[in-house]
Amino acid sequence: MHSTVDDIDLKILELLQKNARIKRNELAEATGLSIPSITDRLNKLEKNGLIDSYITKLNAKLLMKDITAFIFVTSDSSTHYREFIQHALQTPEVLECHSITGDGSHILKIRTESTSTLEKILSKIQSWKGVRSTRTSVVLSTHKEGLYLDLKNLKKDDK
């Protein structure tokens, strides 16, 4: 655990994960701190990189982005590694890009409108320098998806 994080910080982080729009007075009430103390703690958590961003999770299906796919990419070498990462960062349909072990060198999470647009994205990815092959799995349904980190095991022991 980060050395400057205490149980109150963990409580703040848990509450923010559940609702990034929680008001500072609600955080103060939940932790027993004043609003200026909450503001100071939030600033420190942000400065130390523990809070990366505040996000809004959109309903992709209602926004006509109904196709989710995972694309396993195999590169011919690491020669084009940085270029591959740049392509992934610049492709709006790529929600996640991970370097992996096992089959392939990367896995990409894609969200798009239709199988036709997925086919175009696949063609684009396959044209990137160094990409030897791709293997795609289309998601039929999603039962859990999120960014929530379990912080319970990080709490300091009561002594």
Contact map, one row per residue, 1 for C-alpha under 8 A:
111010000000000000000000000000000000000000000000000000000000000000000000000000000000000000000000000000000000000000000000000000000000000000000000000000000100000
111110000000000000000000000000000000000000000000000000000000000000000000000000000000000000000000000000000000000000000000000000000000000000000000000000000000000
111110000000000000000000000000000000000000000000000000000000000000000000000000000000000000000000000000000000000000000000000000000000000000000000000000000000000
011111000000000000000000000000000000000000000000000000000000000000000000000000000000000000000000000000000000000000000000000000000000000000000000000000000000000
111111111100000000000000000000000000000000000000000000000000000000000000000000000000000000000000000000000000000000000000000000000000000000000000000000000000000
000111111100000000000000000000000000000000000000000000000000000000000000000000000000000000000000000000000000000000000000000000000000000000000000000000000011000
000011111110000000000000000000000000000000000000000000000000000000000000000000000000000000000000000000000000000000000000000000000000000000000000000000000011000
000011111111000000000000000000100000000000000000000000000000000000000000000000000000000000000000000000000000000000000000000000000000000000000000000000000000000
000011111111100000000000000000000000000010001000000000000000000000000000000000000000000000000000000000000000000000000000000000000000000000000000000000000000000
000011111111110000000000000000000000000000000000000000000000000000000000000000000000000000000000000000000000000000000000000000000000000000000000000000100110000
000000111111111000000000000000100000000000000000000000000000000000000000000000000000000000000000000000000000000000000000000000000000000000000000000000000000000
000000011111111100000000001000100000000000000000000000000000000000000000000000000000000000000000000000000000000000000000000000000000000000000000000000000000000
000000001111111110000000000000000000000000000000001000000000000000000000000000000000000000000000000000000000000000000000000000000000000000000000000000000000000
000000000111111111000000000000000000000000000000000000000000000000000000000000000000000000000000000000000000000000000000000000000000000000000000000000100000000
000000000011111111110100001000000000000000000000000000000000000000000000000000000000000000000000000000000000000000000000000000000000000000000000000000000000000
000000000001111111111100000000000000000000000000000000000000000000000000000000000000000000000000000000000000000000000000000000000000000000000000000000000000000
000000000000111111110000000000000000000000000000000000000000000000000000000000000000000000000000000000000000000000000000000000000000000000000000000110000000000
000000000000011111110000000000000000000000000000000000000000000000000000000000000000000000000000000000000000000000000000000000000000000000000000000100000000000
000000000000001111111100000000000000000000000000000000000000000000000000000000000000000000000000000000000000000000000000000000000000000000000000000000000000000
000000000000001111111100000000000000000000000000000001110000000000000000000000000000000000000000000000000000000000000000000000000000000000000000000000000000000
000000000000000100111110000000000000000000000000000000000000000000000000000000000000000000000000000000000000000000000000000000000000000000000000000000000000000
000000000000001100111111011000000000000000000000000000000000000000000000000000000000000000000000000000000000000000000000000000000000000000000000000000000000000
000000000000000000001111111000000000000000000000000000000000000000000000000000000000000000000000000000000000000000000000000000000000000000000000000000000000000
000000000000000000000111111100000010011000000000000000000000000000000000000000000000000000000000000000000000000000000000000000000000000000000000000000000000000
000000000000000000000011111110000110000000000000000000000000000000000000000000000000000000000000000000000000000000000000000000000000000000000000000000000000000
000000000000000000000111111111000000000000000000000000000000000000000000000000000000000000000000000000000000000000000000000000000000000000000000000000000000000
000000000001001000000111111111101010010000000000000000000000000000000000000000000000000000000000000000000000000000000000000000000000000000000000000000000000000
000000000000000000000001111111111110010000000000000000000000000000000000000000000000000000000000000000000000000000000000000000000000000000000000000000000000000
000000000000000000000000111111111100000000000000000000000000000000000000000000000000000000000000000000000000000000000000000000000000000000000000000000000000000
000000000000000000000000011111110000000000000000000000000000000000000000000000000000000000000000000000000000000000000000000000000000000000000000000000000000000
000000010011000000000000001111111000000000000000000000000000000000000000000000000000000000000000000000000000000000000000000000000000000000000000000000000000000
000000000000000000000000000111111100000000000000000000000000000000000000000000000000000000000000000000000000000000000000000000000000000000000000000000000000000
000000000000000000000000001110111110110000000000000000000000000000000000000000000000000000000000000000000000000000000000000000000000000000000000000000000000000
000000000000000000000000100110011111110000000000000000000000000000000000000000000000000000000000000000000000000000000000000000000000000000000000000000000000000
000000000000000000000001101100001111111000000000000000000000000000000000000000000000000000000000000000000000000000000000000000000000000000000000000000000000000
000000000000000000000000000000000111111100000000000000000000000000000000000000000000000000000000000000000000000000000000000000000000000000000000000000000000000
000000000000000000000000000000001111111110000000000000000000000000000000000000000000000000000000000000000000000000000000000000000000000000000000000000000000000
000000000000000000000001001100001111111111000000000000000000000000000000000000000000000000000000000000000000000000000000000000000000000000000000000000000000000
000000000000000000000001000000000011111111100000000000000000000000000000000000000000000000000000000000000000000000000000000000000000000000000000000000000000000
000000000000000000000000000000000001111111110000000000000000000000000000000000000000000000000000000000000000000000000000000000000000000000000000000000000000000
000000001000000000000000000000000000111111111000000000000000000000000000000000000000000000000000000000000000000000000000000000000000000000000000000000000000000
000000000000000000000000000000000000011111111100000000000000000000000000000000000000000000000000000000000000000000000000000000000000000000000000000000000000000
000000000000000000000000000000000000001111111110000000000000000000000000000000000000000000000000000000000000000000000000000000000000000000000000000000000000000
000000000000000000000000000000000000000111111111000000000000000000000000000000000000000000000000000000000000000000000000000000000000000000000000000000000000000
000000001000000000000000000000000000000011111111111000000000000000000000000000000000000000000000000000000000000000000000000000000000000000000000000000000000000
000000000000000000000000000000000000000001111111111100000000000000000000000000000000000000000000000000000000000000000000000000000000000000000000000000000000000
000000000000000000000000000000000000000000111111110000000000000000000000000000000000000000000000000000000000000000000000000000000000000000000000000000000000000
000000000000000000000000000000000000000000011111111000000000000000000000000000000000000000000000000000000000000000000000000000000000000000000000000000000000000
000000000000000000000000000000000000000000001111111100000000000000000000000000000000000000000000000000000000000000000000000000000000000000000000000000000000000
000000000000000000000000000000000000000000001111111100000000000000000000000000000000000000000000000000000000000000000000000000000000000000000000000000000000000
000000000000100000000000000000000000000000001101111111000000000000000000000000000000000000000000000000000000000000000000000000000000000000000000000000000000000
000000000000000000000000000000000000000000000100111111000000000000000000000000000000000000000000000000000000000000000000000000000000000000000000000000000000000
000000000000000000000000000000000000000000000000001111100000000000000000000000000000000000000000000000000000000000000000000000000000000000000000000000000000000
000000000000000000010000000000000000000000000000001111110000000000000000000000000000000000000000000000000000000000000000000000000000000000000000000000000000000
000000000000000000010000000000000000000000000000000011111000000000000000000000000000000000000000000000000000000000000000000000000000000000000000000000000000000
000000000000000000010000000000000000000000000000000001111100000000000000000000000000000000000000000000000000000000000000000000000000000000000000000000000000000
000000000000000000000000000000000000000000000000000000111110000000000000000000000000000000000000000000000000000000000000000000000000000000000000000000000000000
000000000000000000000000000000000000000000000000000000011111000000000000000000000000000000000000000000000000000000000000000000000000000000000000000000000000000
000000000000000000000000000000000000000000000000000000001111111000000000000000000000000000000000000000000000000000000000000000000000000000000000000000000000000
000000000000000000000000000000000000000000000000000000000111111111000000000000000000000000000000000000000000000000000000000000000000000000000000000000000000000
000000000000000000000000000000000000000000000000000000000011111111000000000000000000000000000000000000000000000000000000000000000000000000000000000000000000000
000000000000000000000000000000000000000000000000000000000011111111000000000000000000000000000000000000000000000000000000000000000000000000000000000000000000000
000000000000000000000000000000000000000000000000000000000011111111000000000000000000000000000000000000000000000000000000000000000000000000000000000000000000000
000000000000000000000000000000000000000000000000000000000001111111000000000000000000000000000000000000000000000110000000000000000000000000000000000000000000000
000000000000000000000000000000000000000000000000000000000001111111110000000000000000000000000000000000000000001111000000000000000000000000000000000000000000000
000000000000000000000000000000000000000000000000000000000001111111110000000000000000000000000000000000000000001111000000000000000000000000000000000000000000000
000000000000000000000000000000000000000000000000000000000000000011111000000000000000000000000000000000000000011111100100000000000000000001100000000000000000000
000000000000000000000000000000000000000000000000000000000000000011111100000000000000000000000000000000000000111100000000000000000000000001100000000000000000000
000000000000000000000000000000000000000000000000000000000000000000111110000000000000000000000000000000000000111000000000000000000000000111100000000000000000000
000000000000000000000000000000000000000000000000000000000000000000011111000000000000000000000000000000000011110000000000000000000000000111100000000000000000000
000000000000000000000000000000000000000000000000000000000000000000001111100000000000000000000000000000000011110000000000000000000000011110000000000000000000000
000000000000000000000000000000000000000000000000000000000000000000000111110000000000000000000000000000111111000000000000000000000000011100000000000000000000000
000000000000000000000000000000000000000000000000000000000000000000000011111000000000000000000000000000011111000000000000000000000011111000000000000000000000000
000000000000000000000000000000000000000000000000000000000000000000000001111100000000000000000000000000111100000000000000000000000011110000000000000000000000000
000000000000000000000000000000000000000000000000000000000000000000000000111111000000000000000000000000011000000000000000000000000111100000000000000000000000000
000000000000000000000000000000000000000000000000000000000000000000000000011111000000000000000000000000000000000000000000000000000111000000000000000000000000000
000000000000000000000000000000000000000000000000000000000000000000000000001111111000000000000000000000000000000000000000000000000100000000000000000000000000000
000000000000000000000000000000000000000000000000000000000000000000000000001111111000000000000000000000000000000000000000000000000100000000000000000000000000000
000000000000000000000000000000000000000000000000000000000000000000000000000011111000000000000000000000000000000000000000000000000100000000000000000000000000000
000000000000000000000000000000000000000000000000000000000000000000000000000011111111000000000000000000000000000000000000000000001100000000000000000000000000000
000000000000000000000000000000000000000000000000000000000000000000000000000011111111100000000000000000000000000000000000000000000000000000000000000000000000000
000000000000000000000000000000000000000000000000000000000000000000000000000000011111110000000000000000000000000000000000000000000000000000000000000000000000000
000000000000000000000000000000000000000000000000000000000000000000000000000000011111111000000000000000000000000000000000000000001000000000000000000000000000000
000000000000000000000000000000000000000000000000000000000000000000000000000000011111111100000000000000000000000000000000000000011100000000000000000000000000000
000000000000000000000000000000000000000000000000000000000000000000000000000000001111111110000000100000000000000000000000000000000000000000000000000000000000000
000000000000000000000000000000000000000000000000000000000000000000000000000000000111111111000000000000000000000000000000000000000000000000000000000000000000000
000000000000000000000000000000000000000000000000000000000000000000000000000000000011111111100000000000000000000000000000000000010000000000000000000000000000000
000000000000000000000000000000000000000000000000000000000000000000000000000000000001111111100100100000000000000000000000000000000000000000000000000000000000000
000000000000000000000000000000000000000000000000000000000000000000000000000000000000111111110100000000000000000000000000000000000000000000000000000000000000000
000000000000000000000000000000000000000000000000000000000000000000000000000000000000011111110000000000000000000000000000000000000000000000000000000000000000000
000000000000000000000000000000000000000000000000000000000000000000000000000000000000001111111100000000000000000000000000000000000000000000000000000000000000000
000000000000000000000000000000000000000000000000000000000000000000000000000000000000000011111110000000000000000000000000000000000000000000000000000000000000000
000000000000000000000000000000000000000000000000000000000000000000000000000000000000000000111110000000000000011100000000100000000000000000000000000000000000000
000000000000000000000000000000000000000000000000000000000000000000000000000000000000000110111111100000000001111000000000000000000000000000000000000000000000000
000000000000000000000000000000000000000000000000000000000000000000000000000000000000000000011111100000000001111000000000000000000000000000000000000000000000000
000000000000000000000000000000000000000000000000000000000000000000000000000000000000000000000111110000000011110000000000000000000000000000000000000000000000000
000000000000000000000000000000000000000000000000000000000000000000000000000000000000100100000111111000000111100000000000000000000000000000000000000000000000000
000000000000000000000000000000000000000000000000000000000000000000000000000000000000000000000001111100000111000000000000000000000000000000000000000000000000000
000000000000000000000000000000000000000000000000000000000000000000000000000000000000000000000000111110001110000000000000000000000000000000000000000000000000000
000000000000000000000000000000000000000000000000000000000000000000000000000000000000000000000000011111011110000000000000000000000000000000000000000000000000000
000000000000000000000000000000000000000000000000000000000000000000000000000000000000000000000000001111111000000000000000000000000000000000000000000000000000000
000000000000000000000000000000000000000000000000000000000000000000000000000000000000000000000000000111111000000000000000000000000000000000000000000000000000000
000000000000000000000000000000000000000000000000000000000000000000000001010000000000000000000000000011111000000000000000000000000000000000000000000000000000000
000000000000000000000000000000000000000000000000000000000000000000000001111000000000000000000000000111111110000000000000000000000000000000000000000000000000000
000000000000000000000000000000000000000000000000000000000000000000000001111000000000000000000000001111111110000000000000000000000000000000000000000000000000000
000000000000000000000000000000000000000000000000000000000000000000000001110000000000000000000000111100011111000000000000000000000000000000000000000000000000000
000000000000000000000000000000000000000000000000000000000000000000000111100000000000000000000001111100011111100000000000000000000000000000000000000000000000000
000000000000000000000000000000000000000000000000000000000000000000000111100000000000000000000111110000000111110000000000000000000000000000000000000000000000000
000000000000000000000000000000000000000000000000000000000000000000011110000000000000000000000111100000000011111000000000000000000000000000000000000000000000000
000000000000000000000000000000000000000000000000000000000000000000111110000000000000000000001111000000000001111100000000000000000000000000000000000000000000000
000000000000000000000000000000000000000000000000000000000000000011111000000000000000000000001110000000000000111110000000000000000000000000000000000000000000000
000000000000000000000000000000000000000000000000000000000000000111110000000000000000000000001000000000000000011111001100000000000000000000000000000000000000000
000000000000000000000000000000000000000000000000000000000000000111100000000000000000000000000000000000000000001111101100000000000000000000000000000000000000000
000000000000000000000000000000000000000000000000000000000000000011100000000000000000000000000000000000000000000111111100000000000000000000000000000000000000000
000000000000000000000000000000000000000000000000000000000000000000100000000000000000000000000000000000000000000011111110000000000000000000000000000000000000000
000000000000000000000000000000000000000000000000000000000000000000000000000000000000000000000000000000000000000001111111000000000000000000000000000000000000000
000000000000000000000000000000000000000000000000000000000000000000000000000000000000000000000000000000000000000111111111100000000000000000000000000000000000000
000000000000000000000000000000000000000000000000000000000000000000100000000000000000000000000000000000000000000111111111110000000000000000000000000000000000000
000000000000000000000000000000000000000000000000000000000000000000000000000000000000000000000000000000000000000000111111111000000000000000000000000000000000000
000000000000000000000000000000000000000000000000000000000000000000000000000000000000000000000000000000000000000000011111111100000000000000000000000000000000000
000000000000000000000000000000000000000000000000000000000000000000000000000000000000000000001000000000000000000000001111111110000000000000000000000000000000000
000000000000000000000000000000000000000000000000000000000000000000000000000000000000000000000000000000000000000000000111111111000000000000000000000000000000000
000000000000000000000000000000000000000000000000000000000000000000000000000000000000000000000000000000000000000000000011111111100000000000000000000000000000000
000000000000000000000000000000000000000000000000000000000000000000000000000000000000000000000000000000000000000000000001111111110000000000000000000000000000000
000000000000000000000000000000000000000000000000000000000000000000000000000000000000000000000000000000000000000000000000111111110010000000000000000000000000000
000000000000000000000000000000000000000000000000000000000000000000000000000000000000000000000000000000000000000000000000011111110011110000000000000000000000000
000000000000000000000000000000000000000000000000000000000000000000000000000000000000000000000000000000000000000000000000001111111010000000000000000000000000000
000000000000000000000000000000000000000000000000000000000000000000000000000000000001001000000000000000000000000000000000000111111110000000000000000000000000000
000000000000000000000000000000000000000000000000000000000000000000000000000000010011000000000000000000000000000000000000000000111110000000000000000000000000000
000000000000000000000000000000000000000000000000000000000000000000000000001111110001000000000000000000000000000000000000000000011111000000000000000000000000000
000000000000000000000000000000000000000000000000000000000000000000000000111100000000000000000000000000000000000000000000000011111111110000000000000000000000000
000000000000000000000000000000000000000000000000000000000000000000000000111100000000000000000000000000000000000000000000000001000111110000000000000000000000000
000000000000000000000000000000000000000000000000000000000000000000000000111000000000000000000000000000000000000000000000000001000011111000000000000000000000000
000000000000000000000000000000000000000000000000000000000000000000000011110000000000000000000000000000000000000000000000000001000011111100000000000000000000000
000000000000000000000000000000000000000000000000000000000000000000000011100000000000000000000000000000000000000000000000000000000000111110000000000000000000000
000000000000000000000000000000000000000000000000000000000000000000001111000000000000000000000000000000000000000000000000000000000000011111000000000000000000000
000000000000000000000000000000000000000000000000000000000000000000001110000000000000000000000000000000000000000000000000000000000000001111100000000000000000000
000000000000000000000000000000000000000000000000000000000000000000111100000000000000000000000000000000000000000000000000000000000000000111110000000000000000000
000000000000000000000000000000000000000000000000000000000000000000111100000000000000000000000000000000000000000000000000000000000000000011111100000000000000000
000000000000000000000000000000000000000000000000000000000000000000000000000000000000000000000000000000000000000000000000000000000000000001111100000000000000000
000000000000000000000000000000000000000000000000000000000000000000000000000000000000000000000000000000000000000000000000000000000000000000111110000000000000000
000000000000000000000000000000000000000000000000000000000000000000000000000000000000000000000000000000000000000000000000000000000000000000111111100000000000000
000000000000000000000000000000000000000000000000000000000000000000000000000000000000000000000000000000000000000000000000000000000000000000001111100000000000000
000000000000000000000000000000000000000000000000000000000000000000000000000000000000000000000000000000000000000000000000000000000000000000000111110000000000000
000000000000000000000000000000000000000000000000000000000000000000000000000000000000000000000000000000000000000000000000000000000000000000000111111000000000000
000000000000000000000000000000000000000000000000000000000000000000000000000000000000000000000000000000000000000000000000000000000000000000000001111100000000000
000000000000000000000000000000000000000000000000000000000000000000000000000000000000000000000000000000000000000000000000000000000000000000000000111110000000000
000000000000000011000000000000000000000000000000000000000000000000000000000000000000000000000000000000000000000000000000000000000000000000000000011111000000000
000000000000000010000000000000000000000000000000000000000000000000000000000000000000000000000000000000000000000000000000000000000000000000000000001111100000000
000000000000000000000000000000000000000000000000000000000000000000000000000000000000000000000000000000000000000000000000000000000000000000000000000111111000000
000000000100010000000000000000000000000000000000000000000000000000000000000000000000000000000000000000000000000000000000000000000000000000000000000011111110000
000000000000000000000000000000000000000000000000000000000000000000000000000000000000000000000000000000000000000000000000000000000000000000000000000001111110000
000000000000000000000000000000000000000000000000000000000000000000000000000000000000000000000000000000000000000000000000000000000000000000000000000001111110000
100000000100000000000000000000000000000000000000000000000000000000000000000000000000000000000000000000000000000000000000000000000000000000000000000000111111000
000001100100000000000000000000000000000000000000000000000000000000000000000000000000000000000000000000000000000000000000000000000000000000000000000000111111100
000001100000000000000000000000000000000000000000000000000000000000000000000000000000000000000000000000000000000000000000000000000000000000000000000000000111110
000000000000000000000000000000000000000000000000000000000000000000000000000000000000000000000000000000000000000000000000000000000000000000000000000000000011111
000000000000000000000000000000000000000000000000000000000000000000000000000000000000000000000000000000000000000000000000000000000000000000000000000000000001111
000000000000000000000000000000000000000000000000000000000000000000000000000000000000000000000000000000000000000000000000000000000000000000000000000000000000111
